[in-house]
Amino acid sequence: MKLLIKLIKMSLPLLTQQNNYIL
């Protein structure tokens, strides 16, 4: 579970960065 949360937290910034690039 901890690993999963870690992955989500790490992937969130990447997703927001991609969204910013698209916008």
Backbone as ProteinMPNN parsed JSONL, in Angstrom:
{"seq_chain_A": "MKLLIKLIKMSLPLLTQQNNYIL", "coords_chain_A": {"N_chain_A": [[0.84, -1.208, 0.0], [1.903, 1.235, 0.808], [3.827, 1.58, -1.137], [2.23, 1.916, -3.36], [0.934, 4.342, -2.803], [3.163, 5.965, -2.82], [3.914, 5.808, -5.491], [1.71, 7.016, -6.706], [1.875, 9.616, -5.665], [4.256, 10.395, -6.825], [3.634, 10.311, -9.502], [1.668, 12.179, -9.806], [2.701, 14.941, -9.993], [3.952, 14.694, -12.488], [1.789, 14.274, -14.174], [0.434, 16.717, -13.911], [2.319, 18.417, -14.984], [2.351, 17.572, -17.641], [-0.239, 18.26, -18.336], [-0.059, 21.024, -18.147], [1.673, 21.532, -20.236], [0.092, 20.804, -22.378], [-1.984, 22.627, -22.141]], "CA_chain_A": [[0.0, 0.0, 0.0], [2.785, 2.41, 0.88], [4.443, 1.731, -2.452], [1.211, 2.439, -4.266], [0.777, 5.772, -2.492], [4.389, 6.633, -3.274], [3.839, 5.908, -6.95], [0.697, 8.022, -7.044], [2.423, 10.948, -5.346], [5.305, 10.714, -7.799], [3.042, 10.453, -10.83], [0.813, 13.371, -9.833], [3.407, 16.09, -10.573], [4.184, 14.435, -13.908], [0.52, 14.494, -14.864], [0.147, 18.15, -13.937], [3.263, 19.019, -15.921], [1.867, 17.247, -18.985], [-1.434, 19.065, -18.561], [0.388, 22.392, -18.369], [2.239, 21.586, -21.584], [-1.038, 20.737, -23.321], [-2.704, 23.903, -22.048]], "C_chain_A": [[0.873, 1.255, 0.0], [3.432, 2.668, -0.474], [3.46, 2.361, -3.439], [1.029, 3.941, -4.05], [1.991, 6.545, -2.997], [4.34, 6.837, -4.784], [2.848, 6.987, -7.375], [1.232, 9.425, -6.804], [3.474, 11.361, -6.354], [4.719, 10.973, -9.178], [2.178, 11.712, -10.935], [1.511, 14.583, -10.438], [3.641, 15.903, -12.069], [2.914, 14.708, -14.708], [0.209, 15.982, -14.974], [1.075, 18.85, -14.915], [2.792, 18.782, -17.355], [0.649, 18.1, -19.317], [-1.057, 20.509, -18.852], [0.954, 22.537, -19.778], [1.12, 21.602, -22.62], [-1.781, 22.073, -23.341], [-1.815, 25.012, -22.602]], "O_chain_A": [[0.603, 2.213, -0.724], [3.57, 3.812, -0.905], [3.822, 3.222, -4.241], [0.977, 4.712, -5.009], [1.859, 7.645, -3.535], [4.683, 7.906, -5.289], [3.116, 7.768, -8.288], [1.063, 10.315, -7.637], [3.579, 12.537, -6.703], [5.259, 11.775, -9.941], [1.981, 12.244, -12.027], [0.948, 15.207, -11.338], [3.536, 16.861, -12.834], [2.962, 15.299, -15.787], [-0.231, 16.449, -16.024], [0.659, 19.781, -15.604], [2.834, 19.691, -18.185], [0.517, 18.602, -20.433], [-1.666, 21.149, -19.709], [0.736, 23.555, -20.435], [1.192, 22.323, -23.615], [-2.155, 22.581, -24.398], [-2.219, 26.174, -22.624]]}, "name": "protein", "num_of_chains": 1, "seq": "MKLLIKLIKMSLPLLTQQNNYIL"}
